[in-house]
Amino acid sequence: MVSTFLPALGRVAVCGGTHGNELSGVYLVREMERKRKQMGDSVWPVPVTTVIANPRAVKECRRYIETDMNRCFSNDILSSPITDNTPYDLRRAHELNALLGPKESADATDLICDLHNTTSNMGLTLILNTRDCMALHICKYLQTKITRVPVRVVMMDVPISAAYSLESVSKHGFTIEVGPQPHGVIRADIYEAMKEGVDVTMDWIKKFNSGTVFEGGDVEVFTPHKSIDYPRDPETQELTAAIHPQLQDRDFGLLKKGDPMFLSFSGETVKYEEEETFHPFFINECAYYEKGIAFHLARKTLISIPTVQVQKD
């Protein structure tokens, strides 16, 4: 197969605490900083910038201070002027864009790995904004190397200019989302799964920059279709049901017509009634209650990626 030649990765950033109560990434970034202080920058194959993305939210162990910072990185939002009334989290997004970008510029960081936790039972999920060949190869590599938890890929497939999450500031970014873990809590098994995800990513970068040829092939990805809200009282908008026990913790399973989705507080089952089957994920995510989302539905598909190797000078 003919190779696609891509530039070497020279600048990498690992970010934790984009949401301040998702603690695996916070502690992993701190451990990486401790390791650098002890062993020097040569501990990684390329220079790595480690960032506590939202330090005030981390200090207060809150998802955000005034607004969700991980929705603040679209071009439209980043181009908005800063005023006295600008929320802290948006100000911080501008600072991160200056540090790691600017977004869609030649000076942008080559790859941002943004670390997140979910209360949903999603194992290790890699989230991409676009059909980025290099990021998909890294995802494929992680799927072959990590066995302690399932490794899945969600591809949003949106224009990079409209992508609103932190990793979109870089040229080849992705999110590592690991769960289940309650917010404000650190679980050793979830931390270790996240650490392995970062370590294996660094291993791929080392091999790629050294000239290893990564063969093309198919990557299984989940592409979001729509979001489902909880059943609500039409007058008060209060929830009237919870996720059904037969759906709870079954992220990325198959949801088909007649399957239970919700169990009402009066004991009635609400079933899925559509003909098309989907794969639910972010099931019962704590942070999505405020967004009116019980879970997302995705289609599963295969994406073909070409053979890649580093572009030689």
N, C-alpha and C positions, 0 to 999 in steps of 0.2 A: 504494500500500500504506500502511496506517495505521502511523504511527510509534510505537515504544515510547520513552518519554522516560526517560533515565537521568541521575543526578546527574553533574556534572562531576568529573573526576579531579583532586584537589587535592594528594594525597600519594602519591608513588611511591618505591619502593625498588628498587635494583639490587644484587643480592648475588652475590658470587663466593667461591670457597673453602669452600662448604658441605662439599665433599669436598676435602681439602687438597692432593691431588696432581692435581687437574683444573685445569690452569694457565691456560687461555684466560680464564676468568672472573676469576681473580686479577689477571692483568695488565690486563684491560679495566677492572676497578674502579679499579685504581691509575691508569690513564690518565685515567679520568673525574675522579678526584680531582685529578690534575695540571691537567686542563683547567679545572676549577672554580676552582682557586687562581689560574690565569692569567687567566681571563675572567669569573669571577663566576658566581653562580647563574643569571643570565639566559641562560646557554648552553643551558638546557633550557626547555621550555614550562611546566613546573611544578617546584616544589621536589623535588629528588631526593636521597634518602638513599642513600649508597653504603656498603656493608658488606662487610668481609672476615668471612665468617660463622663460620669455625672457625679463628681465628688460630694456635692451637697446632699444629693439623694442617697448616696452610699452612707454618709455620716448619719443621716436620719433614718436609714433603712426603709426608704419609701421608693415606690416605683419611679416617681418623678416629683418635682417640687410644685410646679404650676401647670405644666402641660407635658404630654408624652414626648420626650426628646427624640425618641426613635421614630417619630412621624414628622421630623423637622428638617430633613435633608434633601427635599426636592429642590430643583433649581428655582422654582417660584418662591419658595419660602426662604432659601438662602440668599436670594437677591433682594429680599425685603429690607428696608432700612431699620436700623436699631434706634429705638427711641427710649425715653424715660419709662415708658409703659411696657416695653418688651419683656416678656416673661424670662425668668432666669434660664430655663431650659433651652429656650431659643437662642439666647445670648451664648450659651455654652455650645450649641450646635454651630454657630458661626465661628467660635474659637477652634472647634475641632476641624471644621472645614479649612481654616487657615493653617492648622498644624499638619493635617494629613492630606489635604488637597493642594490647591483648590479642585473641586469636583470637575471632571471632564477636562482637565488640563494635562499638559505633558509633565508637569511637576507633581502630579498626584502620586501618592503612595501606590506601589505596584499591587499590593494585596493587603486588605484588611480582613482579619478574622475576628468577628464580633461575637462575644460569648454571652449566651442567654440560658436561663432556666425556664421551664414550664411546669405547671402543676399537672399537666396532662401526661398520659403514659405513652410518650412518643420516642423513647429510646434516645438515640443520637440522630437528630434531623438536621440536615444541611439545607439552608434556605438561600436560593439565588434569585436575583432580580431579573436577570437576562440569560439568554442561551449563550453563556460565555464558555468558549471551548476549553480554556485553561482551568477555570473553576470546575467544570464538569469532569475533567480528567482527575483533578484532586479528589472530587467526590467519588469517582469510580475506584480510585486507589484506596480511599478509606473503607469503602464497602468490601474490598478484598482483604484488608489487613485487620479490621476490627471485628472481633467475634463476641465480646462480652455483652454487647447490646445490639439490637437491630440498627442498621444505618440506612436511612432513607433520604431522598432528595426531593425537596419542594421547589419548584421553579415558578416564580410569579409571572414571568414573561411580560414585563412592562418596560417602556423606554427608560433608559438610565436617567434621563432628565426628570422623569416623573417619579422615579424611585425615591422613597422617603426615609429609608433606613440608613444607619451610619455606614455600613460597609459599601454603600453605593458611592461614597466619596472616592474610593480607590478604583484602580483600573480593573481589578479582578477579584472583587470582594465576595464574601459569603458569611452567613451567620451559622454558628454552631449552637443548636438549641437542644438541651438535654433535660430529660425528666422521666419520671415524675419527681418533683421536689417542691415542698411547700415554700412559698416566698418567706424570706427572713430566716431560713433554715439552711444549714449545710449538711449534706449527706455524703459520707465517704465514697460510696459506690458511684454516685452521680458525679462527684468531683473527679474520681479516677477515670470515668468514661470520658469526661470533657478533656482531661489532661492527655489521655491517649489520642483523642481527636487532634489536639494541637501538635503533639509529638509526631504523629504520622504525617500531618501536613508539612511539618518541617523536614521530615525525611523525604517526602516527595520533592520539595523545593531543592534539597541538596542533590538528589539524583538528577532532576531536570537540569539544573545549572551545570552539572558535571558532564552532561551529554547523553544521558540515558534516553533512549527512544521509547516513548509510551505508545503502544499500539492502540489504534482506534477500535471502535466497536459500539455496542449499544449500552446506554445507561437508562435504568428505570427511573422515571421521575413522576411526581404527582403535581398536576397543574390545578390550582384552585378554580372552582366553578362559581360557588356562591356561599354565603354564610346563612346559618339558620339561627334564629332567635328562640328564646324560651317562650312557651305559652304564657300569656299575660292577661290580666284583667283589663278589659277595654277601657274602663273608666280610670282606674288608679295606676295602671301600667305595672302593678306588682306581679311578681312571678306567681303562677298557679301550678307549676310542675317543676320537677327536677329531672336530670338525665336518668333514663331508665337503667336499672342495674344490668340489663343485658347489653347495653351499649357502653356503659361506663368502663373506662380503661381499655377499650378495644380500638384505639387509634389506628388508622390505616387499614382496618378490616373492611369487609364489603358490606354496604348497606343496601338492601334491596326491598322492594315493595312488600309491605306487611310486617317488616321488622319493627320492634318497639324502639321508639326514640325517647319518649318522656313518660314519667309516671306522675300523675297529678296528685296534689295533696289530699284529694278525696278518694284516691285509689284507682283512678281510671288510666288506662294505657293509651298513649297517643302514638299511632303507628306512622311509619313512612309510607306515603301513598303514591309516589311518582313511579313511572315505569322504568326510567333510566337508573342504573345502579351507580353508586358513587362510593368513595372512600372518605369517611369522616376523620378529621384530625383536629388538634387543639380541643378535644372533647372536655368540656367543663373546666376550661382554663380560668383560673381565678381572676386574672387581670382583665378578662373580656366581659365580665358581668357589666361593667360600666359602659361598654361599647355595644351592648345588646347582641352579643354573640354567644350562642351555646356551643357551636362547633362550626368548622368549615367543611365543605364538601369538595372533593377533588376527583379528577379523572386520572387514571394511571396509564402511562404511555411509555414507549421506548424512544429515545433520542439517539441518533447515530452521530458519533463524534469521530473526527479524523485522527490519524496518527500524528503525534506532535514531538518535536525535539527543539532544543535551544538553537536560536539563531546565532551563528558564529560571526565574530567581528571580521 
